[in-house]
Amino acid sequence: MSFVSNKRFTVGDYLIYSTTVLVSLLCLAPFLYVVSVSLTDPEVYVPFQFNILPEKWSLASYMYLLSTNSFLSALKNTVYITVVGTIFNIFVTFTMAYALTKKSLPGRTFILYAVVFTLVFNAGIVPNYLLVQGLGLINSHWALILVSLTNAWSLIVVKSFMDSLPPELEESARIDGCSDIGVFIRIIIPLSMPAIATFTLFFAVAHWNTYFNALIYLTDSSMWTLQVLIKTLVIDSGSNAVGQAGATGDQATLPQETIRMASIVLAILPILVIYPFLQKYFAKGVMLGSVKG
């Protein structure tokens, strides 16, 4: 049996689709411009000229960036913060969320209220800075890791997810002699792998894109992350931020605009490559813990 759609496109349908395509192209145009400029040969580069494809291809700007100590240092710092920070985030978030699912936990109600309170009220920039300064973490990567070990939204969502797990499994494990830690490691963690995968992505992307905290806590240029270095290149017109540590004679022949655009592409490329393969986890994370079985 075949089904034939009798729907006919109206003028309104054409307007909607045309508007959607136009808006999509407008959103895509800046990205195409960045990629095109970054791949344009310095000999044919013309400032502020938009080309979907470069007139002459060249990887000179990328090779220059990857040969400078400052860019490689910023890349190393960002990878370190992302990996270590994500591990700490997952550990703190899931252990705390599991503890909050236990009604026998002393002070559980107060802790839950305190967590919800932070969803509405925030201490602000100055108290946070004074705290980091008091802990001696200025110009330390731990300033970006320890101050964001978890957040209220993640705790509440993970707690809701754990509340939805069948309690019979935990009771069976206890009958078999498992302790609280044993139940958490052998039962809760395996059942929470979808949630762990989802929040690993959330935390990793947040650490990779961290900018403001790195800007105010890291004043030593050797400790900068990629986002701070790119800010210096793009906004402050400080191409010397790259050239200070490892510049070569090639810099004089490279337009500063192509270097800036190449740095932007290199910063977003890892997430851009990984995201399509892991998009299902992001979509699943939106509904995580919203339905109890």
Helices and strands as residue ranges (DSSP letters): H 11-38, H 60-66, H 69-100, H 108-120, H 125-134, H 142-145, G 146-148, H 152-163, H 167-175, H 180-183, I 184-188, H 189-191, H 193-208, H 212-217, G 221-223, H 226-234, H 240-243, G 249-253, H 256-287
